Amino acid sequence: MSKENCCGFIVYKLDDDGQKYLLLYQKDAETWSFPKGHMMPGETEMQTALRELYEETGLVADPVCGFRKEYSYTSGNGEEKNVVLFLTEYWDDDIILGDDIAAYEWVDAGEVVERMAGRNVLPVISAADHYAVSVFLRDLLNGVPCTSGNEFTMKEFLMAFLGNCGELAIQDMGNWFYAVHYEDDTLPWVAVRADMDAILDSEGHPFHGCGHDGHSAVVACLAVLQSALTLNKNIVYIFQPEEETGAGAEKCLPILQKYGVSEIYGFHNIPGYKAGELLIRRGTFACSSFGLVLRFMGQPSHAAYPERAINPCFYAAEFLKHWNSFFDPSLFEGVVKGTLVGLNSGTVKFGSTPAMCDVAMTLRGEYEEDLDKLETLIYDVANAIADVYDLEVQNLYSDIFPVTANDPELADRADIAFAELGDITELEKPMLWAEDFGRYSEVCKTYYFGVGSGEEAAELHSDDYDWNDLINWRAIEALRMLTEL
């Protein structure tokens, strides 16, 4: 007997009682079902689902990236049916029932399973539930942004959420925590990392302008999802602090060593790419960077006698004449960039010349060796100027981020895992921003990837930035594939 192929949508909404799902009562079959119908010649699954949703409810979908579930069953007349379902959120639009639909109701997941008994929809509605929870949790976290070193409220929200899952062991570590999915000492240990800290907007208010609320919600929902499974692995879910300052990963390293973690995975949302697009790269995924201040020390004098001073501002200006020469691409193997971020001679005193002048810069590169060469070029010029004018130059460092590089073996595994998920782009160049995930490579293998958050999405760290919840399921599924393969 041939199977009838049907496609449709799970439509959900969030209210005070949790997640609710739209069910339709079919007149002819006298059964409850999701909005769905059979495929027409030449249609794709998505085209059928969108058409049937509109014909049966008058709704237009905004599909969740990467969510595709299916189930099979035998109808009352003995017909074999295979149903493919996508997922979309309901946004208070008018529901206009089609001619074949007698009624509709919003019900919870348990009621869906009950009303659709015999159709094996539990795995499907469970996946939808996990996605809806990720949206709810992300919204909660977005409302409690905490800057680096002060992630206590974020931590408490996440620990409370995961505390409802009795299968996970949770360890409070001050301004961060981790959760453990444990099966057996003889099994391998892997880890997944989320970052929690927020940044300041242009007016100095904390906000989640880099998407760490989304990263944390995704990994928390992944942990709950995997807690009910037998994976033949032990997993540590790290909710890391202080990523924005580069200090957080180092605090978490002892946990990886404690459990003998052999590999760790992480991801970042990336604006400018199609929502849900998986972004991969062998070797360096994100550049190394650090902040460098060259402090030119001078000899102050009364402002009436500038000829008696050694004014370091002039020698800082002499140094900056060489700026562009430092970044000649022919000198380096990979991408190298520098950004002048500030000049400072201390508090302005109109009665005296300054004693020092700081030239502050951010340096970044694809390879650590290139950054070493860049530093040497910069120091050679600065020291040459200092020698000519009998000055002292001091070097000050901050915000040090190592290269985030992907282990070749894990990259091979990711290629296999992501091939099943599809919609993959291999980046030609690394991301120019830096992040401290690379610190984990000191103790285990690392793999880091990106998920596009929308071609029109605002840039990271801009005041207009906001996380795109449509990518949650895509990120959850990608991390599942990597950790369970």
VENWO-V643153 format. One record per pair of residues at least 6 apart in sequence whose C-alpha atoms are under 7 Angstrom apart, sorted by the first residue. I is the first residue (numbers start at 1). J is the second residue. Records with the same first field share a line. If there is no record, write none. Layout:
I=J  J
//
This chain:
2=80
3=80  81  82
4=38  80  81  82
5=38  39  81  82  83
6=36  37  38  39  82  83  84
7=36  37  38  39  45  48  49  83  84  85
8=34  35  36  37  49  52  53  84  85  86
9=34  35  36  49  53  85  86  87  88
10=21  34  85  86  87  88
11=21  22  87  88  89  90
12=19  20  21  22  88  89  90
13=19  20  21  89  90
14=20
19=108  129  132
20=106  107  108
21=106  107  108
22=34  104  105  106  107
23=32  33  34  104  105  106
24=32  33  34  35  101  103  104  105
25=31  32  33  101  102  103  104
26=32  100  101  102
27=100  101  102
32=115  116
33=116
35=52  53  56
36=49  52  53
37=52
39=48
50=61
53=59
54=60
55=98
56=97  98  101
57=95  96  97  98
58=95  96  97
59=95
61=88
62=88
63=86  87  88
64=87  88  470  471
65=275  276  470  471  473  474
66=276  473  474
67=86  87  473
68=84  85  86
69=84  85  86  124
70=83  84  85
71=82  83  84  120  121
72=81  82  83  119
73=80  81  82  119
74=80  81
109=125
113=121  122
130=221
131=472  473
134=217  218  221  472
135=469
137=217
138=213  214  217
141=154  213
142=208  213
144=153  154
145=198  206  207  208
146=154  197  198  206
147=197  198  199  206
148=197  198  241  242  244  245
149=175  241  242
150=175
151=175  176  196  197  241
152=175
154=196
155=175  176  177
162=220
165=224
167=227
168=179  180  181  227
169=179  180  181
170=178  179  180
171=177  178  179
172=178
175=241
176=239  240  241
177=238  239
178=236  237  238  239
179=236  237  238
180=235  236  237
181=227  234  235  236
182=234  235
183=232  233  234
187=232  233  234
188=233  234
189=233  234  235  259  260  261  262
190=234  235  236  261  262  263  264
191=235  236  237  261  263  264  265
192=236  237  238  264  265  266
193=237  238  239  240  265  266
194=215  216  219  238  239  240  266
195=212  215  216  239  240  241  243
196=212  213  216  239  240  241
197=212  241  242  243
198=206  207  208  209  212
199=206  207  208  209
200=206  207
201=207  463
202=463
209=460  461  462  463  465  466
210=460  461
211=269  467
214=467
216=239
218=472  475  476
222=476
231=484
240=248  249
241=248
242=248
243=435  436
245=399
246=399  400  401  435  436
249=436  437  439  440
250=439
253=440
257=443
261=444
262=444  445
263=444  445  446
264=445  446  447
265=446  447  448
266=447  448  449
267=448  449  450
268=449  450  451
269=450  451  452  453
270=450  451  452  453
271=452  453  454  455  457  458  459
272=452  454  455  456  457
273=452  453  454  455
274=452  453  454  455
275=452  453  454  471
276=451  452  453  471  474
277=423  424  451  452
278=423  424  425  450  451  452
279=424  425  426  427  449  450  451
280=425  426  427  449  450
281=426  427
282=406  408  411
283=405  406
284=366  403  404  405  406  430
285=404  405  406  430  431  448
286=403  404  430  431  432  433  434
287=364  365  366  403  404  430  431  432  433  434
288=364  365  366  368  401  402  403  434
289=362  363  364  365  400  401  402  434
290=362  363  364  398  399  400  401
291=361  362  363  397  398  399  400
292=360  361  362  395  396  397  398
293=358  359  360  361  395  396  397
294=358  359  360  393  394  395  396
295=356  357  358  359  393  394  395
296=312  316  356  357  358  392  393  394
297=312  355  356  357  391  392  393
298=310  311  312  355  356  391
299=309  310  311  355
300=309  310  311  352  353  354  355
301=308  309  352  353
302=351  352  353
303=350  351  352  353
311=353  354
312=356  357
313=357
315=385
316=357  359
319=381  382
326=374  377  378
327=336  337
332=370
333=370
334=366  367
335=365  366
336=364  365  366
337=363  364  365
338=361  362  363  364
339=361  362  363
340=360  361  362
341=360  361  362
342=359  360  361
343=358  359  360
344=357  358  359
345=354  356  357  358
364=371
365=371
366=403  430
367=403
383=393
386=392  393
401=434  435  436
402=436  438  439
403=438
404=437  438
405=438
406=446  447  448
407=445  446  447
410=447
411=447
414=482
417=481  482
418=478
440=446
451=475
453=468  471
458=464  465
459=465
//
